[in-house]
Every structure is written in structure tokens, then in C-alpha cells.
Amino acid sequence: MYKIEFKKLKLKLNRLNIERELTRNGYNEYDLAKYYITGFKKFNESIKSDLRTDDYNNSLITRIENGRILISDFGYKTGMNIYNYLIEKYYVNYKDAFFLVLDMIRRDFHLDEIESISNIGYKQNTPVKYNEIIKDSSLPVKIEVRRSKSWSKGDIEYWNSYGISIKKLEEKGIAPLDKFWITNYNKDGIRFQYNVENELAYVYPFFRNKDGFFMYKIYLPKGYKGNMDFKWVSNVNKKVIQNVEHIPKSGELLIIQSSYKDVMLMEELMPNLNILAPNGEGYFFDDEVWLELCENWNKIILFANNDSHKKNNPGLVFARRHSLKYKIPFICTPDNTASDISDYYKLYGRSKTLEFLDNCLENINLIT
């Protein structure tokens, strides 16, 4: 008896949790009906039923009663709520059908992937510009995301142009976005929604921070609505090391790249390489992290940006400074080609990029 009552309570709590997450992210039972009931457009309209294949009459009606959706198939079963309907449609012979339905809703609506980060402990009275806020995860900015259900043709074409497959992106947890929200507690605490379902927009999830929250980068290659000043949004601080969870803790050769995109391309072309990147161009590792890397890796090479098209070439200035400070060699793309290896791939293609990287690796033994 107690076992049965406990299971009922667990089912109710799981259902309430699903409904709370749906509401929090702008969904309700009507959205579930539209998603799962084939042909459903409006209430009190007879449509063909998904529950039977032997009847082609319009026998299914969806209506509202006491604020909840009820679904009736007059040749099969009447008065079903949306969850019971989904059990009948997908899991009628399964022992734990209700749990399976809840898991299906969570998966299809990406509820288990809606995570948030808020660092509200930090207070600052002086005004802070927006660009400064999104670059500093110690500031009280909250980011929430909703991933897309699938990769669009535009997504695939964009990443393929840099030699990066969808499989590689998913391996890293990177996903396309439908929407994201930013709440700036330091400014006004208003939750702003950004609709990006028709744009190139991606989320990079990182380790949980010390408070247990996920940290994110949101990447909009063409900017938000074309605004290139709004290309990156991040709560990630410079202590984050990109790709560290995907390589061994020690080994013979470690390559330090300037961006996660460059890391992924090099892994696609040369899967046996071990590559890390600091949190963004112009960053380097903290001294504590650097000492640990030096202890664990026999050779460390810096793959620098070559900004030969820019005044004073800031990429090489950065590389030379860190090469001298940490006594490590660096390599880079040739002058007057591309700044980094992913842009090089986009310009010259797979074969020439592989040839260039092969030459770099052959020279590594000479320069170390």
C-alpha cells in the first residue's frame, strides 16, 4: 500500500515539475496538444484520431474544461487529459508509461536542457556598461537558454565551412538556440528575451562554477539582428579552460589554441592531438593552471593568431609576450592569409589546411 502511494506521489511531483518548467519557458497544455495531436488546430473541432488506424472518421475532439485540456475519442476513450492521451498514443502497454511520457515531454521540449546561472552575491553601485557586464561573470547577470530541436541547414553550412561537423559540436555540448534570456540584476533586474530561431545562434556550456551553476557562452556569428557588437554573451570567467574535459590530464604534446572553434577544427583534421584553449582570444591561463599544465605535459606549443592585416599585429604581440614569459615556442598561419586555422580552412579548404598542419607538426620537434 505504502509503495503504491509513494509511486503516486512521485508521479504527481514529476508532473508538477514538468508543468512548472513548461510555464517558466512559455509553454502550456495547448502547446503540448499542438505538438502531439496530429491535425489539432483549435478546440471543439472534430479531427481524425491518432489512437486508431481502423477508423477514418473525425472522431477526436479536444476541449477545455475547468482550465485543463480534455481529449475524447468517441470510438475509443473519452475524457483523457493530455498525459493520458500520450500514454494511449505512445506507451499504452508499458509498465511505467506515465514516467515515459514525462521524459518524452522533457526531451521534446528540451526542458532538461534549460539551465541558468546567476551570480547575485556581487554588488556594485557604479554604473556599468552592457559590454562590460557580459564579459565579467562576477557581475550579477543571469543567462537562460532554450535549445533548438534540430540543426538547420544554415547551421550545418556555417560550421561545415570551417570544417566542423555537427557530431563534433554535439560531442562538446554545443547546440543551436531558439531563445535566450538575460537578466541584469546590477542594472534593472528586467528579464529580456531574445528570439533567435531564425538566426545563427549557439550555446557553449561549461563547467558549473563554485556555486553550482552552469556557465555559458552564447555565440551569434552574424550578431544579434545583424548587430556585430552583440556577437558574444557570456557569464564565463577567464579561469575556464576550453576542452579540458575532453583530453587526458597528461601526455607528450599539448597545443594551446586561441578559440574553441580552432580546437574543434584541429580535432576534426587530426583526432590524436590534445588541444586546449583559454576563454577567448587575448586571454591566457592563470599561473596556477599553467604550472599544472607544465608538470603534466612534456611539450607545450602555442598556436597564435597572426593578425597581419591589423596594425601592430596584436595576435603576434600576444604570442611573443607569452612565448618569452613562459619559454614556449609558438606557431601561426602564414602572413597575409588568415588570422587563425579555422579561417585558413574556410579560405583554402581541407587539403591545404592539412598540408599546413603537417608541416607545423614536423617542425615542432625542431623548435622544442
N, C-alpha and C positions, 0 to 999 in steps of 0.2 A: 504493500500500500504506500509506504513512505517513498519507495523507489519510483512509483508511478507519479506521485505528487511532485517529487523533485524534478522529474523529467518535464512535467507540465510547466513548472515554474521556470525551468531553464529555457523551454521553448518560448514562453512569454517574454522573458528578459531579452532573448535573442531577437525576437520580433520587434520589441520596443526599441532596441538598439538600432536595428536596421531602419525603422521608421524615423528615428531621431536623426540619423545620418542622412537619410533621404531629404528630410525637411531642411537640414542645415545647408544642403547643397542645392536647394531649389527644386527638389523633386517631390511628387506626391503620388497617391494611388492612380491618379489619372495618367501620369507618365508611365507607370507600370502597365496599365491597360493598353496604352498606345503601343508600347514596346512589344508586349507579349501576345496580344489578341489580334490575330490576323484579320484585317478588314475593319477594325474598330476605328470609327471617326467621331461619333457623337453618341450621347446617351439615348436610351429608349428607341434605338434603331435596330431592327432585326437584321442579322447577318448570318452567313454560313458558319457552322461550328467547327472549331479545330478538334473537338473531342471525339468526333465520329467521322469515319471515312465512307460510311454506307448511306449517308443522307445528304442530299444536295439542296435541301430546303433551307430557307433563312430561319433557323430555329433558335439562335442565340441572341439574347438581349442583355445589355449592360445598363444598369440604372443606379441612381444614388438613393440611399435610404439611411436616414439618421446620420448623414455626413460620411458614410462609408460606401464604397462600391460593392454592389452585389451583381453576380453574373448568373444567368439562368439559361440552361439548355433544356428546352421543354420536351425533348425526346430522350433526355439522359438524366440530368440532375439540376435542381433549381436552388436558388438562394446561396450560392457559393461566394465567399469573399475572394479577393484576388489570390491569396495564398492557397486556398483550397482548389481554386481553378488551376493554378500552376501545378499542384500535385497531380490533379487528374490529367493534365496535359503531358507532363514530363515524367513523373515519378510514381504513378499510381500503384505499382507493385513493389515499391521499395520500403524497407523497414523504417528507415529514418528519413522519410520523404520530406517532412517539414524542414528539417535541418538542411537537406539538399537544396530545397527551394530558396531558403535564406542565403545559402552560399552562392547559389546561382545569381540572385539579385545583387549581392555584394560584388560579385565578379563582373557581371554585365554592366553595372553602373559605376564600377571602379571605386566602390566605397572603401575597400580595404587599402586603396592607394591614395586616399585623401589624408595627407598628413600636414601638420602645421608646426611652425616654430615661432615662439615669441620669447624675447628676452626683455622682460619688463622691469627687471631689477635695476637697470641703469637709468639714472635721471639726469637731465641736463636742462638748464633754464635758458641758455642762449640759443637763438635761432640757428637751425642747421639746414643747409640747402639739401634738396632732394637727392642730388647725385652723391653727396657725402653720406647721406643716411644709408642708401642701399649698398654702399661699399663697406660699411662697418657693422659687423654682426653684433657688436656690443651694444648698439643702439636698439631701442625698443620698437623694432619693426617686425610685424608678423606677416608671414607669407603662407598662403594656402594654394593648393593646386588641384585641378581635376584633369586627369589624363584623357586623351582621346581613346576611342575604342579601337582604332586601327591607324596604320600609317597611310597617308595619302600618296598619290602619285607624285605630287610636288615634293613631299618629304623624301621619298625614295630617290628622286632625281637629284635633289640637293646633296644628300650625303654621298650618293654614288659618284658625283662629280669630284669628290675629294677621296674617292677610293674606299669609302667606309660603308659596310653593309648594315642592313637592319639587324642581322644576327649579332653583329659586334656591338651595336648600340644597346640592344636588349641585354646582352651579356653584362654591360656596365650599368644597367638600370635606367638608361636614358630613354625618355618617352616623349611623344608629341603631346601637346596640350590643347584642350578645348577652352579652358578658362583659368585665370588665376586671380587671386585677391591679395591686396596689400593693405595692411592697417598700420599706420604710423602713429604710435602712441605718444611719441615725442612732439608731434605736431598738433593733430586734432583728434586722433583716435577714430577717424572715419574709415570704414572698410570700403575700399574702391575695388570694383570688379572690372577685369579686362577680358573682353571676349576675343579669342584668337583662333577660333576654329577654322577660319578661312585664311590664316596666315602661317608662316613658318615659325613655330614656337616650340621649344623643347625644355624639359626639366632635367637637370642633373642632380640626383640625390646623393648626399654624402653621409658620412658617419653621424650618429647622434652626438650632440655636444654634451658638455658636462652636466647639463640639466635634463638630459634625456630626450631632447627634441631633435628632429631631423633638421639638417641644414641643406639649403637648396641654392642652386644657380638656375635662373631662367634665362635662356638664350633665344633671342629673336634676331636671326641673321640679317634681316632686312629692316630691323627696327619695328617698333610698335606703330602701326598705321603709317609706315614709311619714315618715322622719326628715328634717325640713326643715333640720336643722343639717348634713346631709350632702347638700347640693344641688349644690355645685361641688367638683371636684377638679382641680388644675392644677399643672403644672410651668412655667407661662409667667410670665415676669417682666414688670415694668411697661414695659420697653423695647419690647415687642412692640406694633406698630400694627396694629389690625384693619382688614382690607380694603385695605391699601396696595398689594397686588399686583394689585388689580382696577380701579384708577383710573389716569389719567395722572399723570405726575410734576409737571405744572404746568397752570395754567389760570386761568380767570376767577374762579370761585366754588368754595370748599371749605366743606363743612358738617362740623362735628365733633359726632358723636352720642355718647351715653353708653354704648351697648351694641351688640353685633353684631346683635342681634335688631332694634333700631331702624334700623340701617343697611339691613338686608335689606328691611324693610317699605318704607322710603322709596324704595329702588331699584325695588321692585315697582310702586309708585304713580307714581314719577317717574324713569324709567330714565336720563334725561340728567343727573341730579345726580351730583356727585362727593362721596362721603361717607367719612369715616374715623371710627374710634372708638379711644380709648385702651384699655388692657387692663382693662376693668371700670369700674364706677361708682366715683367718688371718686378715680380716677387722672387724671393729665394727662401730657402729653408731656415728655420731658427737654428741657432748654433747647437742646441741640444740634439735636434733631429739630425743635423749634419754630422756631428760626431758619431752618432749611432750608425749612420749610413757608411761612414768611413771604416768603422770597425767591422761591418758585415760584408762589405764588397771589396774585392781585390782591385778593381779598376772602375773609375767613375769618369764618364765623359759628359761634357755639357754640349748639347745641341742648341746653338744660339740662333736667334733671328738675325738676318742680315738685311737691315733696313737701308740698303744703299740708295734707295730713291728718296730718303728723308735727309734733312740737314743734320750733319754730325753723326748720322747712323747710330741712333740710340740703342739698337739691338746689339751691335758690336761693342759699344761703350760698356754696356751692362756685362757682356760676356768677358771682355778683357779685365774688367774690375774684379769679377768673381773668380776668373781663372788665376789672377795673381794672388788674390786673398786666400783662396783655398787650395792653390797649387794643383789645379786640374786642367787638362787640355780642353779645348773646345773645337767644334767643327760647325760649319754653317753652309748654307746654299751659296752658289757662286754669285758674284756681283752682277747686278743688272738682270737678275732672273726673277726670283720670288723671295719674299721675306722668310718664309718657313716651308717646311717639307710638304704640308698639305696643299698650300698654294702652288708649290712646284708641281705636284701631281696634277692639279687642275690645269695647269698650263701645258705640261709636257707629256702627261699620260703615264701609264703603269710601267712600260718597258724602260723609258729613260729614267724614271724615278728609281727603279730597282737597280739600274746600272750605276746611278749616282751613289746610292746607299751601299752597294757592293764595294765601290771604290773607297768610300769612307771607312767601312769596316776593315778593309785590307790595310788602310793606313793607321788604324788605331794602335796596332802593335808597334808601329814605328814611333808614334808620338807619346806613348806611355812608357 
